[in-house]
């Protein structure tokens, strides 16, 4: 079990690094300055970090709150996209 945890954490770290790079590329492509550190990304995020090591129930509640925030943002984006595509006479 112990050996699988470091591999899981390494995979998660690599995926996060790639996601941050992709996000930075998109921001630059839009002509805006990009955050240069993880702390800057965290400051701009609507999902806030938890300080310390929360107990299991609190950790689960934090995860659930973050998941709900992401879902709500996704719904907002889809509504915006549908309005945009309707204006452009595109099918969605």
C-alpha positions as CSV (number, residue, x, y, z in Angstrom):
1,X,0.0,0.0,0.0
2,X,2.8,2.5,0.9
3,X,4.5,2.2,-2.5
4,X,1.2,3.0,-4.3
5,X,0.6,6.2,-2.4
6,X,3.9,7.9,-3.7
7,X,3.1,6.8,-7.2
8,X,-0.4,8.2,-6.9
9,X,0.9,11.5,-5.5
10,X,3.5,11.7,-8.3
11,X,0.8,11.2,-10.9
12,X,-1.4,13.8,-9.3
13,X,1.5,16.3,-9.2
14,X,2.4,15.7,-12.8
15,X,-1.2,16.1,-13.9
16,X,-1.6,19.3,-11.9
17,X,1.7,20.7,-13.4
18,X,0.4,20.0,-16.9
19,X,-3.0,21.6,-16.2
20,X,-1.3,24.7,-14.8
21,X,0.9,25.0,-17.9
22,X,-2.1,24.6,-20.2
23,X,-4.1,27.2,-18.3
24,X,-1.2,29.6,-18.4
25,X,-0.8,29.1,-22.2
26,X,-4.5,29.9,-22.7
27,X,-4.3,33.0,-20.5
28,X,-1.3,34.3,-22.4
29,X,-3.1,33.6,-25.8
30,X,-5.8,35.9,-24.6
31,X,-3.2,38.6,-24.0
32,X,-3.2,38.7,-20.2
33,X,-0.3,38.2,-17.8
34,X,-0.3,34.8,-16.2
35,X,0.1,33.8,-12.6
36,X,3.6,32.5,-12.1
37,X,3.3,30.5,-8.9
38,X,0.9,28.0,-7.4
39,X,0.1,30.5,-4.6
40,X,-1.0,33.0,-7.3
41,X,-3.2,30.4,-8.9
42,X,-4.6,29.6,-5.4
43,X,-5.3,33.3,-4.7
44,X,-7.3,33.5,-8.0
45,X,-9.2,30.3,-7.4
46,X,-12.7,30.2,-6.1
47,X,-11.9,26.9,-4.3
48,X,-9.9,27.7,-1.2
49,X,-7.2,25.5,0.3
50,X,-7.6,24.0,3.8
51,X,-4.8,24.8,6.2
52,X,-3.3,21.9,8.1
53,X,-4.6,18.4,8.0
54,X,-8.3,18.2,8.4
55,X,-10.1,15.3,10.0
56,X,-11.7,12.8,7.6
57,X,-15.2,14.2,7.9
58,X,-14.0,17.8,7.3
59,X,-11.8,16.6,4.4
60,X,-14.9,15.0,2.9
61,X,-17.0,18.1,3.4
62,X,-14.2,20.3,1.7
63,X,-14.1,17.9,-1.2
64,X,-17.9,18.0,-1.6
65,X,-18.0,21.8,-1.4
66,X,-15.3,22.0,-4.1
67,X,-17.1,19.5,-6.3
68,X,-20.4,21.5,-6.0
69,X,-18.6,24.7,-6.8
70,X,-17.1,23.1,-10.0
71,X,-20.4,21.7,-11.0
72,X,-22.1,25.1,-10.6
73,X,-19.4,26.8,-12.6
74,X,-19.8,24.1,-15.3
75,X,-23.6,24.7,-15.5
76,X,-23.0,28.5,-15.7
77,X,-20.5,28.0,-18.5
78,X,-22.9,25.7,-20.5
79,X,-25.7,28.3,-20.1
80,X,-23.4,31.0,-21.4
81,X,-22.3,28.8,-24.3
82,X,-25.8,28.0,-25.2
83,X,-26.8,31.7,-25.3
84,X,-23.7,32.5,-27.3
85,X,-24.4,29.8,-29.8
86,X,-28.1,30.8,-30.1
87,X,-27.0,34.3,-31.0
88,X,-24.6,33.0,-33.6
89,X,-27.3,30.6,-34.9
90,X,-25.2,27.6,-34.1
91,X,-26.8,24.3,-32.9
92,X,-26.1,23.2,-29.4
